[in-house]
Amino acid sequence: MGSRRLIDHAKYLAKFKSSLALIDVFSAGLDAGGYRASTTTTTSSSNCNAQIASFLPIFDQFIHNESTICRVIKLRSLNGKIYTFQLENVCGGYDSTKIHILQLFCLLNVEFSKSRHTAQRFIQFCVPQIIHIGSSTRLLECPQNSITKTTNSSLSSSDNFVIFGDILNEMLQEEKPLLTSSSIVEYYYGRLAEQRYSHKNLHELFNNISNGGGADLLMDSSSNNNLIIVKRDLLSKWMYSRYTEAESLWNARKKLSIHFALLGLCEYAFFLSSMSPDGLILNVSTAQLFFLDYKFDLTKKVCDTLAGKVRFIELDANRPVPFRLTCNISHFLDASIEGHLAGALIAIARSFNTKTLEIWLRPILWDVFSKAAEEDPKMNIVNPVKRAVDTVLTRIKGL
């Protein structure tokens, strides 16, 4: 959508100066304890503090997920550094359980740095610097050293953070201008709903979606020809255009393999919600992945007892496929699947078997279960939390 003048949309921010108020730049991430680290120190000079001096007069707007408008604002601190933040709306409002997942990742980063298996592979979660400024709005700090992108791309405004769903839409526009990722999902789900449930029909539909000939196929109702919609090399082409040097491309493939292994194994081990391409974000400058919308998969059940029906909460362990690589991701990773990804999975599984993990999980799951049981104050969560911790530890020991 291009650039906009800040004074036309937010006059107060456009006229803000450090002489009005000294406000620290909200750019610190979560520390090991889950608290937000300070950006300034008491011993630093007042002229070098990371405090807001002014906002830049121009901000960018772009469309995310074909419906949401995101804004990228920039500000200058007193030390002269430019900070970039992405302002976005949060579906469903503020959810403290998502912050608990980031806190758990920070704690695991400390454990990974101590373990020999993960330290030698530089396995670390990418924990974004994020702050919620309202019930449904959050600020996400973006890196500065952005890589040059296509000027006509809708991703050029979002600095270095690129969403996988937007990558798919961008590449589809080059192949089929009238095609979007949402239309493909709607088509295949429609096909799935129309067919009778049988393993044969599901297998045929899966072969259409992930065709072994090199593309995903869609039947055109107006003709007898198959139209190639999603090629296997769309992600590879996009990555090749961003990482032109062989060394940077190899490093990107290695880091992506490690992060897919890290996120996929954590999603399975801790009963987290599935990551989707609409929320999976790639930091182009570092080739790191992170997902902001992770939550614990909870399900409410009712048990018949002598005293009557008792409602309780437990972790949902009925997901058939916890994590899998898509055709495009497998095509780009290629040999790294058997190399970096497999090695990272083994190293992470060994590091998970630590005595401190139970100490971390108990208070986090207690807060999550307490939040889920707010509608029913009489619901007992002591035993469900204990069972949830034991379930997670049992799954980790079986890795």
Long-range contacts (C-beta under 8 A, 24 or more apart in sequence): 1-61, 1-62, 1-63, 1-69, 1-154, 1-157, 2-60, 2-61, 2-157, 3-58, 3-59, 3-60, 3-61, 3-157, 4-58, 4-59, 4-60, 4-61, 5-57, 5-58, 6-55, 6-56, 6-57, 6-58, 6-59, 6-73, 7-57, 9-59, 13-55, 13-73, 14-55, 14-57, 16-52, 16-54, 16-55, 17-53, 17-54, 18-51, 18-52, 18-53, 18-54, 18-78, 22-49, 22-51, 23-51, 23-52, 24-49, 24-50, 24-51, 24-52, 25-50, 25-51, 25-52, 25-75, 25-77, 25-83, 26-131, 26-139, 27-83, 27-129, 27-141, 28-129, 29-127, 29-128, 29-129, 30-102, 30-103, 30-106, 30-127, 31-106, 32-106, 32-107, 32-109, 32-110, 33-103, 33-106, 34-99, 34-100, 34-102, 34-103, 34-106, 34-107, 36-131, 47-78, 47-79, 48-78, 48-79, 49-77, 49-78, 49-79, 50-77, 50-78, 50-79, 50-81, 51-77, 51-78, 52-76, 52-77, 52-78, 53-77, 53-78, 56-82, 60-157, 60-158, 61-157, 62-154, 62-155, 62-156, 62-157, 62-158, 63-154, 64-88, 64-158, 64-163, 64-166, 65-163, 65-165, 65-166, 65-278, 66-169, 66-180, 66-182, 70-158, 72-142, 72-157, 72-158, 72-159, 82-144, 83-141, 84-141, 84-142, 84-143, 84-144, 84-159, 85-139, 85-140, 85-141, 85-142, 86-139, 86-140, 86-141, 86-142, 86-158, 86-159, 86-161, 87-137, 87-138, 87-139, 88-137, 88-138, 88-140, 89-136, 89-137, 90-132, 90-136, 90-137, 90-138, 91-136, 92-136, 93-135, 93-136, 94-132, 94-134, 94-135, 94-136, 94-138, 95-295, 96-367, 96-371, 97-295, 97-296, 97-367, 97-368, 97-371, 98-292, 98-293, 98-294, 98-295, 100-364, 100-367, 100-368, 101-272, 101-294, 101-295, 101-296, 102-127, 102-128, 102-130, 103-364, 104-270, 104-360, 104-361, 104-364, 105-266, 107-360, 108-266, 111-351, 111-354, 111-356, 111-357, 112-348, 112-351, 115-347, 115-350, 115-351, 117-346, 117-347, 117-350, 117-351, 118-347, 118-348, 118-351, 121-258, 121-340, 121-343, 121-344, 121-347, 122-258, 123-258, 123-262, 123-344, 123-347, 123-348, 123-351, 125-262, 125-290, 126-259, 126-283, 126-286, 126-288, 126-289, 126-290, 127-290, 128-281, 128-290, 128-292, 130-292, 140-292, 143-283, 143-285, 143-286, 145-285, 146-284, 146-285, 147-242, 147-284, 147-285, 149-242, 160-283, 160-284, 160-285, 161-281, 161-282, 161-283, 161-284, 162-281, 162-282, 162-284, 163-277, 163-278, 163-279, 163-280, 163-281, 163-282, 164-277, 164-278, 164-280, 164-281, 164-282, 165-276, 165-277, 165-278, 165-280, 167-234, 167-235, 167-238, 167-282, 168-230, 168-234, 168-277, 170-238, 171-234, 171-235, 171-237, 171-238, 172-229, 172-230, 172-234, 175-229, 175-231, 175-234, 176-229, 179-229, 181-277, 184-216, 184-218, 184-229, 184-230, 187-218, 210-326, 210-327, 216-327, 230-327, 230-328, 232-327, 232-328, 232-331, 233-328, 233-331, 234-328, 235-328, 235-329, 235-331, 235-332, 236-328, 236-331, 236-332, 239-332, 242-284, 243-287, 251-287, 252-287, 253-332, 253-333, 253-334, 253-336, 253-340, 254-336, 254-340, 255-286, 255-287, 255-288, 256-282, 256-287, 256-289, 256-332, 256-333, 256-336, 257-333, 257-336, 257-337, 257-339, 257-340, 257-341, 257-344, 258-340, 258-341, 258-344, 259-288, 259-289, 259-290, 260-289, 260-325, 260-329, 260-333, 260-341, 261-340, 261-341, 261-342, 261-344, 261-345, 261-348, 262-344, 262-348, 263-289, 263-291, 263-323, 264-322, 264-323, 265-323, 265-345, 265-348, 265-349, 265-352, 265-399, 267-294, 267-322, 267-323, 268-322, 268-323, 268-395, 269-352, 269-392, 269-395, 269-396, 269-399, 270-296, 270-392, 271-296, 271-297, 271-315, 271-316, 271-317, 271-388, 271-391, 271-392, 271-395, 272-296, 272-297, 273-297, 274-319, 274-322, 274-323, 296-365, 296-368, 298-368, 298-369, 298-372, 300-372, 310-380, 311-376, 311-379, 312-379, 312-380, 312-383, 312-384, 313-369, 313-372, 313-373, 313-379, 313-381, 313-384, 314-384, 314-387, 314-388, 314-391, 315-388, 315-391, 315-392, 317-391, 349-396, 349-399, 352-396, 352-399, 353-396, 353-397, 357-393, 357-396, 358-389, 358-393, 361-389, 361-392, 361-393, 362-389, 365-389
